[in-house]
Amino acid sequence: MADKTTRREFFKTAGVGFAAGALAGVNCAGPEPTTIKDGYKRLNLGMASYTFRKFSLEDTLEMTNRVGLKWIAFKSMHLPLESTEDEIKAVVAKVKEAGLELYGCGVVYMSNEDQVHQAFDYAKYADMKVIIGVPEHNLLELVNKKVQEYDIKLAIHNHGPGDERYPSAQSAYEKIKDMDPRMGLCIDIGHTKRIGIEPSEDVEMFSDRLHDIHIKDVSEASAKGSSVEAGRGVIDIPKFLRTLLKIKYSGVVSLEYEKDAGDPLPGAAESIGYFKGVLSVI
């Protein structure tokens, strides 16, 4: 594609900036490149704990720290939805001890009313800001009421080709556009690309309801596309991150790295490093 910035082209044109960013903390002659230093902090980069789905809570917290992130959203294997209030608060304390912030949970599927109530109580006890969820269409009115009652955002997650509920961000937006503004979207840019839609266009189009983002890269723009390290696939990551800065997105951008479930740390670290590098020079 003509407007696609390849990994090689981006690193070639941004090489000087990356070098300066890498040296920003080194005590050497001359002024520090303060424009580049810590440039990635313009966005809140986080971790979707599904990345570490084969690992314990303790390992997940440790690995999230190792890749230099602050924010984390839990999938249920790291904090079961059926946990008691005391159990939830004990886990939250562990997260804080690790120096991380548990901002949300997901993806949480809601197939009946009991699961809706459970999800919101769970998020309330953990002091989460957002539930990344997939409620059945007939439950959206109830979810809207719970959002208003609990003041917790609901971000509907799109799952791309083959998903009958919410294949795209637009399919979710059409269902919630007249509801409380806290009823919004978690745009998964991998599934968005796999369905043939440009992620940059979706986040700009639905910016008023954008409550969370799952960032990743995929091997091809089709249903056959699979997860790869950021910058190695077909998503124009620099363009996407520039769009987030343009719309002044203030939520969390969480890596959901689905490749190498048994050994995800190298690919997750490479992906986060790529995001930070791009943000340091755009």
Backbone torsions as a table, in degrees:
resi	resn	phi	psi	omega
1	MET	NA	142.9	-173.7
2	ALA	-63.9	-35.6	-175.2
3	ASP	-96.1	7.9	-178.0
4	LYS	-82.4	121.0	174.8
5	THR	-87.4	109.4	-179.5
6	THR	-72.9	160.3	178.8
7	ARG	-57.0	-46.9	-178.0
8	ARG	-64.6	-45.2	-179.4
9	GLU	-63.4	-40.4	-178.0
10	PHE	-65.1	-46.0	179.9
11	PHE	-65.9	-32.6	179.1
12	LYS	-66.0	-46.0	-178.1
13	THR	-76.7	-26.4	-177.5
14	ALA	-101.1	7.0	-173.7
15	GLY	-55.4	-43.2	179.8
16	VAL	-62.3	-41.5	179.7
17	GLY	-64.6	-42.1	178.8
18	PHE	-64.1	-40.3	179.0
19	ALA	-62.3	-42.9	178.5
20	ALA	-64.2	-40.4	178.9
21	GLY	-63.3	-39.7	-179.6
22	ALA	-67.1	-31.4	-177.8
23	LEU	-92.2	-0.3	-172.7
24	ALA	-58.7	-32.1	-178.1
25	GLY	-93.1	3.5	-177.5
26	VAL	-89.7	134.2	-179.7
27	ASN	-80.4	98.1	-179.1
28	CYS	-139.4	169.4	-177.3
29	ALA	-63.4	148.9	177.6
30	GLY	93.2	163.3	-177.6
31	PRO	-71.3	148.9	175.9
32	GLU	-72.1	143.2	178.0
33	PRO	-76.6	75.3	-170.2
34	THR	-65.2	-22.1	178.3
35	THR	-67.0	-32.8	-176.7
36	ILE	-91.6	-36.6	-175.8
37	LYS	-54.9	127.4	178.2
38	ASP	58.4	26.3	-179.3
39	GLY	-61.1	-26.5	-178.7
40	TYR	-64.6	-17.5	-177.4
41	LYS	-71.2	-1.5	175.8
42	ARG	-68.7	-16.4	174.0
43	LEU	-126.5	151.0	178.5
44	ASN	-88.7	97.2	179.4
45	LEU	-82.9	132.8	-178.2
46	GLY	-136.0	-174.6	-178.1
47	MET	-127.0	129.1	167.8
48	ALA	-86.0	117.9	-170.1
49	SER	-66.0	-10.4	173.7
50	TYR	-57.5	-26.1	175.8
51	THR	-52.6	-37.7	-176.5
52	PHE	-109.1	39.1	-173.2
53	ARG	-62.6	-20.0	179.7
54	LYS	-92.6	3.8	-172.5
55	PHE	-119.8	160.3	-178.5
56	SER	-70.2	168.1	175.5
57	LEU	-57.8	-46.6	-177.1
58	GLU	-62.7	-43.8	178.5
59	ASP	-65.3	-36.9	-179.8
60	THR	-64.3	-43.7	178.4
61	LEU	-64.8	-42.1	-179.3
62	GLU	-63.5	-45.0	-177.9
63	MET	-69.9	-33.5	175.6
64	THR	-63.6	-41.0	174.9
65	ASN	-64.2	-38.8	-176.9
66	ARG	-64.5	-29.6	177.8
67	VAL	-91.1	5.6	170.8
68	GLY	79.5	34.9	-179.6
69	LEU	-109.5	159.5	-179.5
70	LYS	-111.3	-35.3	-171.8
71	TRP	-98.9	145.5	177.1
72	ILE	-147.0	143.7	173.1
73	ALA	-119.8	130.6	-173.3
74	PHE	-90.9	135.5	162.3
75	LYS	-87.3	158.6	-169.0
76	SER	-62.4	-22.0	178.7
77	MET	-67.3	-18.3	179.0
78	HIS	-99.0	-15.8	173.3
79	LEU	-157.2	93.4	-174.3
80	PRO	-55.9	140.6	-178.5
81	LEU	-62.1	-28.0	-178.9
82	GLU	-84.7	6.4	179.6
83	SER	-60.9	149.1	175.3
84	THR	-76.5	168.0	178.2
85	GLU	-58.6	-43.2	-179.9
86	ASP	-64.5	-41.5	178.9
87	GLU	-64.0	-40.4	179.1
88	ILE	-64.1	-45.5	-178.4
89	LYS	-66.7	-30.4	176.8
90	ALA	-67.2	-38.7	177.9
91	VAL	-69.9	-40.8	177.5
92	VAL	-58.6	-39.1	178.0
93	ALA	-62.4	-38.6	177.9
94	LYS	-64.8	-38.4	178.9
95	VAL	-62.8	-44.8	179.9
96	LYS	-65.3	-39.3	177.8
97	GLU	-61.4	-30.2	179.3
98	ALA	-80.9	-3.9	179.2
99	GLY	82.0	18.4	-178.8
100	LEU	-111.0	165.7	177.3
101	GLU	-121.4	122.1	178.5
102	LEU	-85.1	98.0	-173.0
103	TYR	-93.3	-18.3	-176.3
104	GLY	-167.2	-174.9	179.4
105	CYS	-143.2	155.3	176.3
106	GLY	149.8	166.4	5.6
107	VAL	-81.4	133.7	179.3
108	VAL	-108.9	119.5	178.4
109	TYR	-88.7	137.6	-178.1
110	MET	-127.3	103.2	-176.3
111	SER	-103.2	-13.5	179.1
112	ASN	-150.4	172.9	-175.3
113	GLU	-63.0	-38.7	-179.9
114	ASP	-60.3	-38.6	-179.9
115	GLN	-69.4	-31.1	175.3
116	VAL	-65.6	-49.3	179.8
117	HIS	-61.4	-42.2	-179.8
118	GLN	-60.9	-44.3	-177.7
119	ALA	-62.3	-41.4	-177.5
120	PHE	-74.5	-36.0	175.3
121	ASP	-65.0	-43.5	177.8
122	TYR	-55.4	-50.1	-179.1
123	ALA	-66.3	-36.6	179.3
124	LYS	-64.7	-47.0	-178.6
125	TYR	-62.6	-31.4	-179.2
126	ALA	-90.2	-1.2	-178.4
127	ASP	58.0	40.6	178.0
128	MET	-80.0	152.7	-178.6
129	LYS	-94.6	-22.7	-174.6
130	VAL	-150.2	142.8	170.4
131	ILE	-107.1	121.0	175.4
132	ILE	-90.4	109.3	-167.0
133	GLY	-136.0	169.3	175.0
134	VAL	-134.4	80.5	177.7
135	PRO	-80.8	143.9	173.2
136	GLU	-60.2	151.2	-176.0
137	HIS	-57.1	-38.6	-177.1
138	ASN	-71.3	-7.3	-179.9
139	LEU	-102.8	-0.4	-174.4
140	LEU	-63.1	-36.4	178.5
141	GLU	-64.8	-41.4	177.0
142	LEU	-64.7	-44.0	178.8
143	VAL	-60.1	-40.3	178.7
144	ASN	-60.3	-40.9	177.9
145	LYS	-66.1	-39.3	-179.8
146	LYS	-68.6	-37.0	175.8
147	VAL	-58.4	-43.3	-179.9
148	GLN	-70.5	-38.2	-178.8
149	GLU	-70.1	-41.3	-173.3
150	TYR	-98.4	-13.8	-174.6
151	ASP	54.3	45.8	175.1
152	ILE	-120.8	131.5	-178.0
153	LYS	-73.7	149.1	173.6
154	LEU	-117.7	122.8	-179.6
155	ALA	-115.3	109.1	-178.9
156	ILE	-75.5	129.6	-175.6
157	HIS	-96.2	126.6	175.4
158	ASN	-84.6	146.3	-177.0
159	HIS	-124.4	13.5	169.1
160	GLY	72.9	-156.0	-175.0
161	PRO	-56.9	133.9	177.7
162	GLY	91.0	-10.7	179.7
163	ASP	-84.9	119.2	-176.7
164	GLU	-82.9	-18.8	-178.0
165	ARG	-86.6	-61.1	-174.8
166	TYR	-139.0	77.2	-179.8
167	PRO	-68.2	-27.8	-177.8
168	SER	-135.6	165.7	175.5
169	ALA	-62.1	-38.9	-178.7
170	GLN	-63.1	-37.8	-179.6
171	SER	-62.7	-33.1	176.2
172	ALA	-78.0	-43.2	-177.9
173	TYR	-57.3	-41.6	-178.7
174	GLU	-61.9	-28.2	-178.8
175	LYS	-81.4	-24.8	-171.0
176	ILE	-118.0	-2.0	-171.0
177	LYS	-59.8	-24.8	-179.8
178	ASP	-101.0	7.3	-179.9
179	MET	-95.3	-177.9	178.5
180	ASP	-52.0	139.0	-179.3
181	PRO	-58.7	-19.9	177.5
182	ARG	-75.5	-8.6	170.1
183	MET	-84.7	109.9	-172.6
184	GLY	-143.2	-149.2	-169.9
185	LEU	-128.4	145.8	160.9
186	CYS	-112.2	104.0	-178.6
187	ILE	-84.4	118.0	175.1
188	ASP	-91.7	111.1	-171.3
189	ILE	-73.4	-22.4	176.5
190	GLY	-68.8	-50.3	179.0
191	HIS	-66.8	-31.6	176.6
192	THR	-62.9	-46.8	179.1
193	LYS	-65.1	-37.6	-178.5
194	ARG	-65.6	-23.1	179.0
195	ILE	-93.9	2.3	175.0
196	GLY	91.0	20.4	180.0
197	ILE	-114.3	141.3	178.4
198	GLU	-77.5	120.4	-178.9
199	PRO	-56.5	-37.0	-179.4
200	SER	-61.0	-37.6	-179.9
201	GLU	-69.3	-40.4	-178.9
202	ASP	-66.3	-44.4	-177.3
203	VAL	-67.0	-30.4	177.5
204	GLU	-75.0	-40.5	-178.1
205	MET	-66.5	-37.1	-175.2
206	PHE	-112.3	28.8	-175.1
207	SER	-60.6	-27.4	-178.3
208	ASP	-70.9	-16.1	179.7
209	ARG	-122.8	20.0	-175.8
210	LEU	-88.6	104.5	-175.9
211	HIS	-106.0	-15.0	-179.8
212	ASP	-163.2	158.7	178.7
213	ILE	-139.2	135.6	168.6
214	HIS	-105.2	115.7	-176.5
215	ILE	-105.5	141.8	-177.0
216	LYS	-169.7	-174.7	172.9
217	ASP	-135.3	154.9	-178.8
218	VAL	-132.7	157.7	-172.8
219	SER	-74.2	-28.9	178.0
220	GLU	-157.3	158.0	-177.2
221	ALA	-88.3	63.8	178.8
222	SER	-157.3	174.4	179.0
223	ALA	-59.9	-21.6	179.3
224	LYS	-81.6	-7.9	-178.2
225	GLY	-61.5	137.4	-179.9
226	SER	-126.8	163.7	-175.9
227	SER	-67.1	135.4	174.3
228	VAL	-137.4	168.7	176.7
229	GLU	-60.7	143.2	-178.6
230	ALA	-58.4	132.7	-179.2
231	GLY	94.4	-11.8	-179.9
232	ARG	-98.5	-6.9	-176.1
233	GLY	-106.7	-150.8	-171.5
234	VAL	-104.1	-3.1	179.5
235	ILE	-82.1	133.4	177.3
236	ASP	-80.1	86.6	-176.5
237	ILE	-63.0	-45.7	177.8
238	PRO	-56.5	-43.2	178.6
239	LYS	-63.2	-41.7	-179.1
240	PHE	-63.7	-45.7	-179.7
241	LEU	-66.9	-36.5	175.6
242	ARG	-61.8	-37.5	179.3
243	THR	-65.5	-40.7	178.1
244	LEU	-61.8	-40.0	177.3
245	LEU	-67.1	-38.2	-179.9
246	LYS	-62.0	-43.2	-178.3
247	ILE	-85.4	0.4	178.9
248	LYS	58.2	46.6	177.9
249	TYR	-63.7	130.2	-175.0
250	SER	-115.6	1.7	178.6
251	GLY	-82.2	-164.2	-180.0
252	VAL	-96.8	142.4	175.3
253	VAL	-111.4	103.1	-171.9
254	SER	-104.2	132.8	174.2
255	LEU	-72.5	125.4	169.9
256	GLU	-118.4	93.1	-175.5
257	TYR	-95.4	110.5	-171.1
258	GLU	-97.6	-8.0	179.9
259	LYS	-80.9	154.9	171.3
260	ASP	55.2	55.1	-176.1
261	ALA	-55.9	-32.4	-179.1
262	GLY	-81.8	-14.2	-179.0
263	ASP	-152.4	65.0	-172.2
264	PRO	-82.9	-14.3	-171.5
265	LEU	-60.8	-45.7	-179.9
266	PRO	-58.8	-45.8	-179.8
267	GLY	-69.0	-36.7	177.2
268	ALA	-65.0	-43.2	179.1
269	ALA	-64.2	-42.6	177.7
270	GLU	-61.1	-42.3	-178.5
271	SER	-65.2	-46.6	179.0
272	ILE	-63.5	-40.9	177.0
273	GLY	-60.0	-39.4	178.7
274	TYR	-65.5	-46.1	178.8
275	PHE	-58.2	-46.9	-178.0
276	LYS	-64.8	-38.8	177.7
277	GLY	-63.1	-44.5	178.1
278	VAL	-61.6	-46.3	-179.1
279	LEU	-64.4	-23.0	-179.1
280	SER	-77.1	-13.9	-175.6
281	VAL	-126.3	-6.1	179.8
282	ILE	-91.1	NA	NA
